[in-house]
């Protein structure tokens, strides 16, 4: 029997069936192609009968669909929900993101602080074949991302400590910051120089430069990300200039 421990158990007010259904939607959203039932169950840690039962409900609601191949994909009812969930700032930032990608020829992102997590809400991918890519809607911990550190740097250190006490500071790579004092020192340096750096802290080989959007509520940040080999000092200098300009315009 497959263990279902990969899906958060109900607790702290969380309804288990809702959490499991959402994990199914996330599995479908992050897949490159429609998924068979067994693969959906494997990606979510659910038993096949449990995944099948929940998927039947999602099909009835229109938020999932089943192809002739019997594989599953997201349903059309999510389109309207997604449009309504997109922060207004994401719409305003579209032109700025296009200009950022043109200036650096690397992926440009907009993220907001969603509770304790960083949520990517808009992106213009790099024109290069090999490029950094983060799904819009993905949420990550803030301590190991450029946009996360840029936003944390705008908060009082007391609030940062409170947030970290809830999220923890797992190490994703050898360069990830894993203690409060390391991160707070990094945030002080971020405030001093005016931009944040993620030097392979989220993903090995990826460098990210980020600038907070002044006065944004909730906190927001713009970033330019790309492979270390292409994110040279000259590109970083240009990125900082363009990010600062774009952030001021969005403010």
N, C-alpha and C positions, 0 to 999 in steps of 0.2 A: 504494500500500500504506500502511495506517495505521501511524503510529509508535507503538510500545509503551513509549516512554520515560517516560510518566506513571506507570507502575507501577514501584516500586523494583526495581532489578536485584538479583540475588542477590549478596551480599557481606557480609563481617563475620559469617558464619554464617547468613545469611538464605537460606531455600530459596525460589527464585523462584516456583515453582508454588503454594506455600502463600500467599505474599504476594499473588499474583494472584487466587487464589480468595477470599481475605479481602476484597480490594478489590471483587470482585463482590458479596459479601454487604453490604458497606457501601453500595454504590450502590443496592441494593434497599432497604436499611433507611432511607436518607435520601430516597427518592422518595415523593411523595404518593400515587402510583398505581402499579400494576404496570407494568413496562417491557418494550417489545419488545426483541428481541435487539440490533438496531442501536443503540438508545439505551443499553443496558447497556454495549456495547462503547465507545461514544463517551464515556460518563462515566468509564470506567476507563482509557481510552487503549489498549485492547487491540484487536488485529485481530479482525474478526467470527468467523473460524474458531476462533481461540484462545478467545474468550469462549464460543462455542458448545460447544466441547469441555469446558471447565471446568464450564459450567452443567450439562451432561449428568451429570457426576460428582456435582455438588451435588444434582441431582434424585434420583439413585440413593440418596444418603445421607439424603435427607429434609430437608435444611436449605434447600432451595429447592423451589418448586413451579411448574408451568406451567398457566395457565388455558386455558379453551377458546379464548380469543382468541389463544393462543400467546404471550401476554405472561408475564413472569416475576415472581415475588414470593418473599418469604421463606417457608420451609417450617415446619411445625408442630414438627419435632424441635428447633428452636431455643428453644421455649418453656421446656422443662425445663432446658436449658443456661443460659438467661438467669436463671431463678430461682436456680440454684445459684451463678451468678456474682455475684449482687447482694450487696454487703457487708452484714453484719448491721446496721451503723449506719444503712443506708438504711431498713430496716424500723422501727427505733426512732425515726427522724426524721420519719416520716409525719405524726404529730400536730403536731409542732412546725412543719412546713412549712405545714400548713393554717392554724395560728394566725398565722404570719408573713404569709401572703397576706391573711388577714382584717384584720390590723392595718394593713397598708400598701396593700392592694388592688392589689398588684403581684406579679409572678412571684417565687416563692421557690425557691431551689435548694440542693442539697447536693452538694458535690464532694469528691473525695479526690485525693491526689497519687499517681498511678499511674506509678511509675518517674520519668521526667523530665517527664511530662505531667499536666495536670489532666483528670480524668475526671468528668463529671457523672453522678451515680448516682441522683438522685431529684429530683423537681420537682413543684410545684403551680403551674399557670399562673394568671396574672392573670384576673380576671373581665372585664376590659375587652376590647373587640373588637380594638383595636390594642394589642399586648402584645409583650414580649420573650419569645422562645421558643428554647430550646436543647435539642436532642434528648438524652434520657437515653442515656448510652453514648458521647456525643461526647467526644473528647479534644482539648484545645487546649494551646498553649504557655502557661506560667504568667505570663510577664512582662507580658502585656497583658490579664489578666483580674483582676477583683476577688478572686475566690476564690483564684486563683493567688498573688496578692501577699499575701493574708492568710496563706496557708500558708507561703510563702517567708519571711515575717517571723518565723516561729517557728523557723527554721533558723539555724545559725551562718553568718556571711557567707562563710566558706571554702567551705562546702557549696553556697551559692548561686552562687558564682563557678564552682565545678566544674560545676554543672548548666548554667549559661549557656554554658560553653565547649563543651558538647555540643549544646545546642539552638539557640544563636544568639538574636538578638533582632530578628526581622523587624518592619518597620513595617506595621501593618494600616490605620492611619489617621494623619492628621497629628499626633495627640496621643499616639501610641504612644511609650513609652520605648524608646530604641534603644541606650543605652550602659549598661555595668555600673554606673558611678558614679551615673547618674541613677536607676537602679532601686534601688541600695543606699540612696541618700538617701531615696527614697520609702518603702522598707521601714523605715528608722529612724523616719520620721514615723508610719508605720502602727503600730509598736510603741508610740510615745509616746501616740497618741490612742486606741489600742485597736481600730481598724477600718481596713479598706483601701477605697480608692475607685478605681473604673475609670470615668474620665470620657471616654467615647467612645473608649477606647484599643483595644478589640476591634472595636466596630462604631460607626460614626458615629451620633450621636443617642441612644445608649443609655447610661444611667448605672447603675452597680452599686455597692452598699455591701455589704461582706463582713466577717465575723468568723470567726476560726479557732476550732475546737472544742478547748478545752484538753486536752492530753494524748492526743489521738487518734493511734492508730498503725494504718495510715499517717496522715500529717497530713490533716485534713479541715477544711472551712469551709462556713458557711452564707452565703447572700447573698439580697438583694432587688434586683431589676433592673426597670427600666422606662424609658420615653422621658424624655429630658431635661425636656420641658415639664411632665411630671407629677411628676418626682422633685425637688420643691421642697425648700428648706432644712427646712421643717416636716416633710415626709415623711421626709427623711434623718434628722432628729433622732429621730423615732419609730422608724424602721427600726433605728438603732443600738441603741436601748433594747431593742427586741424581739429583735434578733439576739443581743445580749449575753446576755439572759435565756435564750434558747433554747440557745445554745452551752453555757452553764453547766449547763443541765439534761441535755444530751446527754453532757457530760463525766462 
